[in-house]
């Protein structure tokens, strides 16, 4: 009995290695560890707050001198006007903008989100600095306003949209393509008048339809719309669906069976999802996220839904990159089908 159990166990381990299940078990904890290291670094020393001051406005001399003399607390950038400063804030080049609050000596702080580490850091640094300079109220900050407003449902909508796009593209599509290869269905289709491009277009249309339906349902339930940027938002959605759907089909065609396709899809899914979705929670993660392809879809979608627009240059660059990579993946998929790769 023991010998039979050992033989069956060895067989299961061999199957796990062959269909790459063990790679998944080893890869996910490693990736989670690296991600959490970026989110929660061992060095907990205070991080300098990056703020912008408008050169066209006049500030209290005491405040300016205090901020400039506070070594290690602030990194100050001078912006010619509020439009430039707002563009810096949307591009995450700065953490906040300090502007005079009317005729009072107090200031108004503009940030991306109220409940963010950057906002708390700026308020803490200013409060500490004010206590060191002067002990009488009122505080220097009269009000705090955020670019991203709305309920939790609305603010988390871009993350859910990214998750659905990647879920369909890297979990559903690769597994379905792998199943068709494993059951010889794809080979059967290729023996009919159906051409390789026909099968590829149908599979891509299926994936894009699933993604768009799920996104429409998410937006309807959250009550969020792109407002005047509806066409830009739709164009970015289509570009993202095309790009990631094409990559998912390519992953499925690279694998011999359904299990391998699902494993490889998950190994692509997590690295594309987490850095972009968690880019607001860590400065290190925000620096890492732009190296991932999903960030160039997630960031324009988030700006269009929550920050009332994205710059034309950023929108064009991101959209063109997604479409170009999608076209390249389609060419690779077409070549794999023509070569009957692992069929």
Secondary structure by P-SEA (a helix, b strand, c coil): caaaaaaaaaaaaaaaaaaaaaaaaaaaaaaaaaaaaaaccccccccbbbbbbbccccccaaaaaaaaacccccbbbbbccaaaaaaaaaaccccbbbbbcccccbbbbbccccccaaaaaaaaaaaaaaaaccccccccccbbbbcccccccccaaaaaaaaaaaaaacccaaaaaaaaaaaaaaaaaaaccccaaaaaaaaaaaaaaaaaaaaaaaaaaaccccccaaaaaaaaaaaaaaaaaaaaaaaaaacccaaaaaaaaaaaaaaaccccccccccaaaaaaccccaaaaaaaaaaaacccccccaaaaaaaaaaaaaaaaaaaaaaaaaaaacccc
